[in-house]
Amino acid sequence: MALRQLSGPRLPPARGNATHLVVLCHGYGADGNDLIGLAPLWQRMWPSAAFVAPNAPEPCQGAPTGYQWFAISRIDPAEMARGVEGAAESLNAFLDGELKRLELTPDRLALVGFSQGTMMALHIGLRRRVAAIVGYSGMLAGAVPALGPEAPPILLVHGDSDQTIPVGAVFDAATRLGAAGASVQWHISSGAGHSIDEGGLALGGLHLTMAFRGLLKRQPAEIGGASR
């Protein structure tokens, strides 16, 4: 099967050439426009960052105007693992192309995901060099690979009223990632459903900014969390 070329909305740096790249991976049935609106808010904190939100490679079976990284019939760990593995090649090729276009090294890349996009961000980000991962309302799909000293700092945010992916998914992910040696922070948004609230949005921007400044150096098996 031919590799599917990804594209989506972009936000160039507010000033000068790009020094960092943030790639936003949308959820099931949405498209890049669903997340690119986060970029101007975060760019105030890091004006030289470029942002891009690629559309997933497949038309969505459950939302005709949207896209999917892979098909979902039920929230099943084995199905999710197969899905992220199948979609990884297209997203990795896109990331390589964007880094080359902007003349950036892999350590200047951060991945942000929502829901199914979080599954992709975690799967990809744990298997290549990236500066940071932020995941909203998602879950960890599949096994955690062996993590070395270059493992990125991770922030997971989840609403305690999420009816699509239960909030327990964040504790499962944080525990498994921490056991593998990752530095993981998590935040539970009180009253939030399958969405990103203002508190989670602010924490995501702070996490990216601190990671880009080198202030989130990995500490083995570090797990921290908070609720609001």
C-alpha positions in Angstrom: 0.0 0.0 0.0 1.3 3.4 -0.9 2.3 5.7 1.9 -0.4 8.4 2.4 0.9 12.0 2.4 -0.5 14.1 5.2 -1.3 17.8 5.2 -3.2 20.2 7.3 -3.4 23.8 8.6 -0.2 25.5 9.8 0.8 28.5 11.9 4.3 29.9 11.1 6.4 31.5 13.8 5.3 34.9 15.1 8.8 36.2 14.5 11.9 35.0 12.7 12.7 31.5 11.5 11.2 28.5 13.4 13.3 27.3 16.3 10.9 24.6 17.4 8.0 22.7 15.9 4.8 21.6 17.6 2.7 19.0 15.8 -1.0 18.6 16.9 -2.7 15.3 16.3 -6.5 15.5 16.3 -9.0 13.0 17.5 -11.3 10.5 15.8 -13.7 12.1 13.3 -12.1 15.6 13.4 -9.4 17.2 11.3 -6.5 19.5 11.8 -8.7 22.6 12.1 -10.0 21.1 15.4 -6.6 21.7 17.2 -4.8 24.4 15.2 -6.8 27.0 17.2 -4.6 26.1 20.2 -1.5 27.3 18.4 -1.9 31.1 18.7 -2.4 30.8 22.5 0.7 28.7 23.0 2.7 30.8 20.5 2.4 33.7 22.9 4.6 31.8 25.2 7.1 30.7 22.5 6.9 33.1 19.5 9.5 31.3 17.4 7.6 28.0 17.4 5.9 26.7 14.3 2.7 24.7 14.5 1.0 22.2 12.2 -2.0 20.0 12.6 -2.1 17.3 10.0 -5.3 15.6 8.9 -5.2 11.9 9.7 -4.6 9.6 6.7 -8.1 8.0 6.4 -11.6 9.4 5.9 -13.5 8.6 9.1 -16.0 5.8 8.9 -18.1 7.4 11.7 -17.9 11.0 10.7 -18.0 11.5 6.9 -16.5 15.0 7.0 -13.6 14.1 9.3 -10.6 11.8 9.5 -9.3 9.0 11.5 -5.8 7.8 12.3 -7.3 4.3 12.3 -10.7 2.7 12.5 -12.3 2.1 16.0 -15.1 -0.3 16.6 -14.7 -0.4 20.4 -12.2 0.8 23.1 -10.1 -2.4 23.0 -6.4 -2.4 23.9 -5.4 -4.9 21.2 -7.4 -3.0 18.6 -5.8 0.3 19.6 -2.3 -1.2 19.5 -2.8 -2.5 16.0 -4.2 0.9 15.0 -1.3 3.1 16.1 1.2 0.7 14.6 -0.6 0.9 11.2 -0.8 4.7 11.2 2.8 5.3 12.5 4.5 5.2 9.1 2.5 8.0 7.6 2.9 10.2 10.7 6.6 9.5 11.0 7.1 10.4 7.3 5.2 13.7 7.9 7.3 14.6 10.9 10.6 13.9 9.1 9.4 16.1 6.2 8.4 19.0 8.4 11.7 18.9 10.3 13.6 18.9 7.1 11.5 21.7 5.7 12.1 23.9 8.7 15.8 22.7 9.1 15.2 21.6 12.7 16.8 18.8 14.6 14.5 16.1 16.2 15.1 17.5 19.7 13.2 20.7 18.6 10.0 18.7 18.0 7.0 18.3 20.4 3.9 16.2 19.9 0.5 17.1 21.2 -2.6 14.8 20.9 -6.2 14.7 21.7 -8.1 11.4 22.2 -7.0 9.2 19.3 -4.3 11.7 18.5 -2.9 11.2 22.0 -2.6 7.5 21.3 -0.5 8.4 18.2 1.5 11.1 20.0 2.5 8.6 22.7 3.2 5.8 20.3 5.4 7.9 18.0 7.0 10.1 20.7 8.3 7.2 22.7 10.0 5.7 19.7 11.8 8.7 18.2 13.6 11.7 19.7 11.2 14.5 20.6 11.4 17.3 23.1 8.0 16.7 24.8 4.6 15.0 24.6 1.3 16.4 25.7 -1.7 14.2 25.6 -5.4 15.2 26.2 -8.3 12.8 26.9 -6.4 9.8 25.5 -4.9 6.5 26.4 -1.7 4.5 26.0 -2.1 2.0 23.2 0.1 -1.0 23.2 3.3 -1.8 25.0 5.8 0.7 26.2 9.2 0.4 24.5 12.5 0.4 26.4 13.1 4.1 27.4 16.6 5.5 27.5 17.9 8.9 28.8 16.4 10.7 25.8 12.8 9.8 26.7 10.7 12.9 26.5 8.9 14.5 29.4 5.2 13.7 29.2 2.1 15.6 30.4 -1.3 13.8 30.4 -4.5 15.7 31.0 -8.0 14.2 31.4 -11.4 15.3 32.5 -13.0 13.4 35.4 -16.4 13.5 33.5 -15.1 12.0 30.3 -17.7 9.5 29.0 -15.7 8.6 25.8 -12.4 7.5 27.4 -12.8 7.0 31.1 -10.4 9.0 33.4 -8.9 5.8 34.6 -6.9 5.7 31.3 -4.7 8.5 32.6 -3.7 6.5 35.7 -3.0 3.4 33.7 -0.8 5.3 31.2 1.1 7.2 33.9 1.8 4.0 35.9 3.0 2.1 32.9 5.1 5.0 31.6 6.6 5.6 35.0 7.5 2.0 35.4 9.4 2.1 32.1 11.4 5.1 33.4 9.6 8.0 31.8 9.1 11.4 33.5 5.3 11.8 33.6 3.1 14.5 34.9 -0.7 14.2 35.0 -3.6 16.5 35.7 -7.3 15.8 36.2 -9.7 18.5 35.1 -12.7 18.6 37.5 -16.0 18.6 35.7 -14.5 18.4 32.2 -15.7 15.8 29.7 -14.0 14.6 26.5 -12.5 18.0 25.9 -9.7 20.5 26.7 -10.5 23.0 29.4 -8.7 26.3 30.1 -6.7 24.8 32.9 -5.5 21.9 30.8 -4.7 24.3 27.9 -2.5 26.5 30.2 -0.7 23.5 31.6 0.0 22.2 28.1 1.6 25.5 27.1 3.7 25.6 30.2 4.9 22.0 29.7 6.0 22.8 26.1 7.7 26.0 27.2 9.6 24.4 30.0 10.6 21.4 27.8 11.9 23.7 25.1 13.9 25.6 27.7 15.4 22.3 29.0 13.8 22.6 32.4 12.1 19.2 32.3 15.2 17.0 32.4 14.3 13.4 32.8 14.2 11.9 36.3 13.9 8.1 36.4 10.4 6.8 37.3 9.1 10.3 38.1 5.3 10.5 38.3 3.4 13.5 39.5 -0.1 14.6 39.3 -2.8 17.1 40.4 -6.5 17.6 40.1 -8.5 20.8 39.9 
